[in-house]
Amino acid sequence: MKRLKDRMHACSAAMPKPRSFLLHLLLIASCIANAAAAADDAPLQEPTTPSSFQGEWKLLHASIGVSAMHMQLLPGDFVLMFDRTDTGPSNISLAALAPCATTADGADCTAHSVLLDLRSNVLHPYPLATNPWCSSGALLPNGTLLQTGGFSNGDRIARLFSPATGWVELPSFLAARRWYATDMILPDGRVLILGGRRQFNLEYFPHADAAPALTFFPFLDETTEPDAENNLYPFLHLLPDGTVFVFANDRAVVFDPYNRAPLRRLPAVPGGVPRNYPSSGSSVLLPLRPDAPAHAEVLVCGGAPRGAYHLALRNGTFVPADRTCARVAPTDPDPVVWAIEEMPMARVMGDMVLLPTGDVLIVNGAAAGTAGWELGREPVTRPVLYRPDAPLGARFDHASSPLAASAVPRMYHSSAALDTYGRVLVGGSNPHVGYVFANVTYPTELSLEAFLPPYMDPRHDGARPRLLLAPDEVGYGEATAVKFVIPAGMVAEGAGAGVEVVRVVAVAPAFATHSFGMNQRVVELAVGRVAELEVGVYEAVVAAPPTPGVAPPGYYMWFVVHAGVPSSSAAWVRMRPLGPAT
C-alpha cells in the first residue's frame, strides 16, 4: 500500500497545472488509475462478485386506487402515478379535495392520479380534469412535471404538476393532438414533443407564439404501417453533442432539434422486427462515461414480429414475441453497425430501467402477442439484468442464475421506474377498456411493488455507502464534494485513494409509460480525490457533467457506488441551466 501511495504523491507533484480545473481533475483521476495499476499491492476493494441473492419483491401497496399507466419520480422523493379519466370511477376517493366530475354515467367522485410519499409510504389523491390516456411527459429544470396530450378532451392539453400545486392545465396549448407522443428535455431546458397517432410532426414547450407552426417530421410518416402503425411512442435519446436519436419501427435517424433538420440515417436493424407501439419493445441510452464524454450507445430490446398485432386482433393468434436486442453507437462515424444479441427469454411490453450500477433491468411484459386491449399472452414475471460492459454474448444473466419472479403479471399499461433508494417501482397492468377485476385472464392490477435488485443483498451492507452531504445545485464542469460513510477500513486514506472502487453517478428520473422511460439517463461523474475525514467518513471531489448535452438541466439523483454497491439512498442535485434561472 505504501508503494501505491508513494506513486500517487509523486505523480500528483509532477503534474502540470492546466487552466481548466475540470481537466485537472480528470488528469488526477488518470494518474491515480495508472498508479494503482502499477502498484504491487492488491486492489483496495474489488467490486463485488455476482451474488446468490437474486433480488426480492416487496409489496408497497395492495392497492393505490388507480392502475399505474404513467409513473414519474419527482424531487423530494415523491412518485406520481395516474391513469385515464374515462374508465369510470377509480378505487380511491377524492373525499372533500375537489368537486366531483360530471361524466356520461353520472358523477365521478374518485381520483385518477395519486402521489406516493416514498419516505412515509403514504398516498395522496389528486383530481385530474382532462384525460391523459396514453400521454407523454418530461421533468422541467425547475422540478415541475410537464405532461402533454392524451385522448378526447385531453389531447391538446399541456399540464403542469408539482406536489404543492397539484395539476395546472394549459388548455389548447398544443399545436396538434398528442396521443402516443414522446417528450424529451433539450440542452436549453425546452421540451421536444414528437409524434402521436397520425401526427408526423414536432413542437416545443414552451413556445413564444400563440399558435406556433408545426414542423413536419417525414421519418414518422415513412415508418408508419397501415392499420398497425408500429411507430407510436418513438424512442428519443439526447446525444452528448445536443443532437437527437429517434427510433421508430425498426430504424433510426439523428437530427438537429434546433435547426429542425435531419443529419443522418442509420441502417435498419437486421431482422425487420418492429419495436414501437403496438409491437412495444423498449430502449435506453446506455450510461455516459467521463473518459469518453462524446460517446453514446443506444440499446433497443424486444418487440413483436411484423403482423403480430393483426393476428392477435383478428384471429386470436398470439405469436411469440421477439427476444433480440440491438445496440448501436450513433455518435461513431459512418458506417453504423447494430450489434445483435439475445435475451434469455422473448419479451414484448417490457420496461427497461437504468440502475445506478450502470446495468439495465428489464421487467414486465409478455412472451406472446402485442400491446393493445387483451392482445398479450404468457406474462413474463421474471426480470433480467443486462451488463453493458460485459463482452458481446455474455451481457445477460442466464437460466442458471435467474432473478426472482413477481407473483403479479404486468401486461399492457404497466410501468416501472428507479426510486431514490435504488429500488425499481413496478405498477399498473390493465389490458381492458375499464377496470375489470374478475372473470378475465388478466385482471386490472392496482398494486404497487418494489423490486430490490441483487445489489440490495443484505450481505453487501458492509460495503454500502450512506450519503451525508451533496450539493443542492451545481453548474456544468464545476468541482464539488460528496461526503459519505463506509464502514471503517473499506476505503484507504489518502489523496486519490479508493478511485478504483468509488464512483458517483447522476441518474435522471424517467417518465415511464408504455414500455419506455422518457428522459431516463445515467451519467457517471469524474472522481478526483477521495479522502478519509475521520474513521469511516469520506469525501470525494467530483466534476459535474461538462455540458447540457451530456446532462440536460434539471434534477438528478446522485448515488455513490462503492465496490459495485450503490448508496442506501440518493441525493437530489439540480444541474443549473446555462441561461437565466428557471
N, C-alpha and C positions, 0 to 999 in steps of 0.2 A: 504493500500500500504506500509505503514511503516513497518508493521509486516512482509510482504514478503521480503522487503529489509534487515531487521534485520536477518531473517533466512538465506538469501543468503550470507551475510557477515560472519555470524557465521560458516556456512558450509565451505566456502572458506578458512577461517582462520584455521579451524581444519583439513583440508585435507592434507595428506602426499604428499610430492613432489616426484613423480616417476621419474625414469631416462628418460623415453620417454616423450617428450613434447607432442606428439600426444595423448598418453594415458592420460596425464594431462588434455588436452583439453576435451577429452571425459568424464573424471570424473567431470570436471567443468559443462559440459552440463547436465550430470545426476543429479548432485547436484541441479542445477537450476530447473530442471523439478520437482524434489521431493519437493523443497521449494515452487514452485508455486502451486503444488497440495495440499500442506498442508496449504497454506495461506487461511485466511478467506475472503480476498478481491476477488472481481470479476476479471476475466482474463483481461489482458491489452487491448486486442482487439480480439474478437472472429473471427475465419475465416468467410469469407463472406458466406452468405446463398445462395442457388441456386437463380439465377437471373431470372426475367421475360424476360430479353434480351436473345434471342435465337440465337445469332450470327448474322453476317451480311456478305454478299458477296460484294466485290468491284472489279470492272473490272480494271486491271492494264494496259492491252494492248488488244485491239480488235484483233490484230494480231502481233505475234512475228516473223512471217515469216516462222517458222517451227512448226511442231507438236511435242510437248514436250514428246517424248517417254522416254527420260532419263533426269534426273534432279539431280544436285549436288550443294548444297550451299558451297561456298568457303570462307576462311578467307578474311576479308576486305569487307564483305557484297556484294559479287557477287554471281550470280546464273548462272550456266552453263546449257543450255538445248540443246539437239541435237536429231536428227532423223537418219534415214538411208540415204545412199547416192545413192541408186539405185531406188528411186521413181520418178526420173525425177526432173526438176527444183523446188526449193522451192519458197517461196514468198518473199525472201529478197535477194537483190543483194549484191554481193561481191564488186561491184564498182571496184576500182583500187587496192584492197588489195592483190589480188592474181591472177595468171593466171587462165583462165577458164579450167575446167576439160574436158577431152575428153571422151565421152560416146558413146554407140552404136547408140544413137539417135542424136549425134552431140555434140556441145559444151554446157557445163553447167556452166554458169557464176553466179550461185547463191550459197549462203551459206547453209550449213546443220547443223551448230551449231551457237548459239548466246549466248552472255554473257550479263546478265542484271545487271546493277549497281543499287542496291536497294536504294541507297541514292539519286540518281538523277532520277531513273526510265528510264534511257537511255539504249538502246540496242546497242550492238556492234557485228557485224557478224564476224565469224572466218571460214577460209577454213578447210575442212576435206578431207584428201587424200584417206583414205580407209574406208570401210563400217563397221560401228559399230552397225549394226542392231542386236537387242536383245543381247547386250553385258553386261558386268559387270564392277564394279569399286569400288575403295576404296581410301579414302584420306590418303596420306602418312604422316608420322610425320613432314615433312618439309612444309606441306600445299599444296603440289602438288597433283593433282588428278592422280592416276593410273587408266587407263581404258583398259580393256582387251577383246580381241576377237571380234566377230561379224560374218559376213557372207561373203562368197566369198573371195575377196582379203583382207578382214579384219579379217579372222577367226584365224590366227596365230600371229596377231599383238598385241603388247603392246604399249599403247600410254601414254604420259605424258602431262598434261595440267596445265598451270598457265596463269593468265591474261597477264603477261609480255611476255611470250614466245609463247603463243598460243599452238597449237598441235605439239608435237615432237614424231615421230614414231620410234619404235624399231622393225624393220622388222624381221619376223620369230623368235621372241623371245620365243613364247610359244611352249612348247613341244608337244602340241596336239591342235586340233581345239577346240576353246571355243565359243560355241553358246548356249545361255541359261545357262551359268555357274553362280556361285556366288563367290564373293570375300569377304574376311574378314581379318581385321587387327589383328595381333597377338601381344602378350605382348612384344615381342622383336622387334617390328616395321616391321617385314616382313608381306607379304600378302599371305594368303592361297587362292588358286584358285581351286575350286572344281566343277567337273561335266561338264555338257554341253550335247548336243544331241549326244547320243551313245558314251559318254566319262565317263566311270565308274572309274575315277582316279582323282588324285590331283597333283598339283605342287605349287611352291612358287615363289614369287617375292621379292627381287632379287634372282638369283641363281648364284652360283660360277662357274658352269661348262658350257661349250659352248653348250652341248647337254645333259641336265640333264635327268635322267631316271624318268619315271612316276611311281607313287605309285598307285597300284590297290586299289580301294575302293569298296569292294564287296557289301556294303549296297545299293549303287545306282543300281547295277545290279539286286539285289533282289527286289527292289521296282519299277522297270520299268514295264510297261504293253505293250503288243504288240499293235502297231498302235495307242496307246493313250499316252503312257509314264507316265503322271501324277506324274513325279518326277523331272521335269526340274525346274531350279531356286530353288534348295533346300534352305530351311531356315537355315541359320547358325547364331549361337549366341555364343559369347565368354563367358564362365562362369568364376566366380571370381577366381577359382583355376587354370586358364590357360587352362583348357580342353575346348573342342568344342562340343556344342549341334548341331546335324544335324537332321532336319526333312525332310522327303520325303514321298509323297503319304499319308499314314495315320499312320506313325510310326516314331520312332526316336531312335538315338543312341548317346552315348557320347564317344568321342575318344581323344587320346593324339596326338596333332599335331606335337610334337617334336619327339616322338618315332614312329609316324605314325601307332599307334596301337589302335584298338577298346578297350574300357574299359567296357562298359555295354550297354545292350539293354533295352529300355523302352517298356512297354506293348503298343500294338496298341491302338489308340484312339477308344473308343466304337462307333459303328455305321458304321465304314468302309468307310467313305466319303473321297475321295482323295482331297487334299488341295493344291497341287502344280500344276504348269502349265501342261496341259491347264485347269485343274479344279480350277484354281487360287483362293485360299484363300489368307490370309495374316498372318503375325506373327510379334510379338515384344517380346523382353526381357523386362520384367516389371522393373520399376526403382529400383536401388540398394540403400539400406539404410545404413547409417553409424553405426547404432546399431546392424546390422546383416550383416557384410561385406562379409561373406562366403555364404550367402543365395541368391538364384536366382530363379525366376519363369518365365516361358515362356507361352505366350498366343497365340493360333492359332485360327483364326475365319474364317468362311465362306468356300466356295468351291462349288463343283458341284457333284451330285451323280455319282457313277461309271456308265459308259456307256453314260453319257450326251454328251460327245464330238462326239461320233459316231452318236447318234440320231440327233444332230443338223447338222452335216456334211452331212450325207447320206439321212436322211428322212425329214429334215426341222422341226424336232420336238424339241422344246426348253423347256426342263423340268425345274421345279422350282429349284433354287439354294438352297444351304444349309443355315440354319440360326443358327447353333450351334457354340459355342466357346468351346475350350478345354484348360484347364490351368493345368500346372504341375510344380513341383519343382524338377528339375533334380539333384539338389545338396543334396536333402534329401536322407537318407538311403533307401535301397530297403525294401519293395516293393514300387514302384512309382505308384501313382493313379492319373488319369486325372479327374479333376472336370469339369462337363459339364453344360453349361448354354446357354440360347438362346438370340440372338439379337432381337431387336424389329421387324426387317424385314430380309428376306433372302437376301444374297449378294454373288455374285461371282465377281472377279476382283476389289474388294475393296482395298483401301490403308489404312493401319494403321499407324498413326502418333503420336509419343510420345510428349506430351505437357509439358511445364516447371512445371505445377502443379502436374505432375505425372499421370494425366489422359491420356486416349488414345482416339483419334479422329479416327473414321472410315468414310471414304469418298469415293466417286466414285463407279463405278461398275454397275452391272445389277442384276435383280431378277430372270432371267431365262437364260438358255444356258450356254456357256462356253467362255473362251478366244479363239481367233482364228479369221480368216477373216470372219466377218459378222455372227458370231455364237452366239452373245449375244443379248438378248431382254429385254424389260422392264427396262429402266435405273432407277437406284436408285439415285436420286438427293439430298436426304436429309441426311446429316451426322448424326451420333450418337456418344454419349460420353459413354465411359466405365470408371468407377471409381474403380480402383483395390482394394482400402481399404474398400469399402463397403461390406456388407455381401453377400454371395453367393445368387443369385436370385434377388438382388437389385442393381446390379452394372451398369445397363443400364438405360438411360433415356427412358421413355415410351411415348406412344402416347399422353398422357395428356400434355407433355411439349416438343414437337418436336423442333429440331433445324431448322434454316432457310434453305430452299431448294435453290439450284442453278437453274438458268434458262437454264444451259448448260448440256446436257447429257455427261458424261465422261465414255466411254466404254473401249474397247480394246486399249492398248497403251496410257493410261493416266498415270499421275504421280502426286505426292503430297509430300511436304516437309515443315518442320518448317523453318521459317526465323528468323533473329536476332531481329525482332520486335514482336515476339510472334504470328505472323500470320501463316496461313497454305497456302502456294502457291499451286495452283492447275492448271494443264495444260494438254495439249495433248488430245488424243482420235482420233484414226484413224483406224477403222476396215477394211480398204481397202488396196489393194496392192499399189496403188498410192494415190495421193491427189485427192479426189473427193468431190466436193462442191455442187452438185445438183443432183436431181433425185435418191437419195438413202435415206434409212430410217435414217441413222445416218451419216451426212456429216463429212468430215475431219475437225477437230477443231484446229485452230491456236491461239485461245485466251489464255490469262493468267489471272486468277482470284486470289484473296486473300480472304480466309475465316477468319473472325475475330471471335474467339471463345467467349463464354459468359463472360470470364474474361476481355474482352476488352470493356465491357459495360461502357460508359462514366460516369455512376453513381459511378463507382469504382475509379475514378481518384483521389479522395482524399486519398485513401489508396495505390495508385500505386507508387512504388519506382522509383527513377531515379538514375541510376548508375553514380557515379562521378569518381571512381578510382578502378581499379582491376589490379592485376599483369599481366605483359605480358607473364610470364613463371613461372612455379613452378615445384619443384621436389616432388617425392612421399613422403607423410607424412609430408611435410613441413607446418608450420603455416604461414599464410599470412593474409592480411587485405583487406577488401572490404568496400569502402566508398559509401554512397548513401544518397539521400534526400527523406524524407517523410514529409508530412505536419505536422507542429508543434503539439505536444501532442499525436501523434499516437503511438509512442513508448516511454516508460518511460525511464528516465535516470538511469544509474547505472550499475555496473558490472553484466553482465548476463541478464539484463532486456530485455524483448522482445523476448527471445529464443522461447517462446511458439508460436510466430506469425511471426518470421522472419526465412526464410530458404534460403540457397544458393544451387543452383543445376547446375551441369555441363551437357550440352547436346551435344553429338557428332552428327554432321550433317550426314545425310544419303545420300547414292547413291540410288536414287529412280527409279525403273523401274519395270514394270510387277508385280505390287501389292506387292512389297517387298522393304523396305528401308534397304539396306545393311549397316551394321555398326552403325545403329541408336542406341542411348544409352542415358539413363538419370541416372546420379549418384548424389545422394544427399550428400552434404558435411557436416561434423561435425561442428556445430557452437558453439563457446565458448562465449566469452564476446561480448556484444553489448552495445556500449556506445554512448551517445549523445555528440558530439564535440561542437556544437553550435546549436542554435534553428533550428530544423528540419533537421540537418545534423548528420548522424550516421556512426559509424564504427563497423563492425563485424569482429572478429577474427575467421578464419575458418581453418580447416585442409584439405589439399589437399588429394585426394584419396590415400589409403595406398599402393596399389600395381598396377603394369601394368595389372594384371588380372582383377581388378576392373575397371580400366580405361586405355586402351592401350595408348601409347604415341601419341601425336598429338594435334590438335586444337579442343577446346570445346567452346561452348557458355555458359558463366556463367550468369545466371539470379538470381536476388534477388526476392524472393517471400514473400510478406507481406500480412498477413491475407487472403491468398489464391489468391492474385493478383500478377502476375509477373511484373517485372520491364518493363518500356516502351521500353527498348532495352537491349540487352545483350552485354557483353564484350567478345572479343576473348582472350582466355587464352590457352597457349600451355603447355601440360604435357610433361616435359623434359624426353627423353629416358634415361634408366639406363646406356646404353653403350655409346660409342662415339657419339658425337653430329651428327645428321643427318638433 
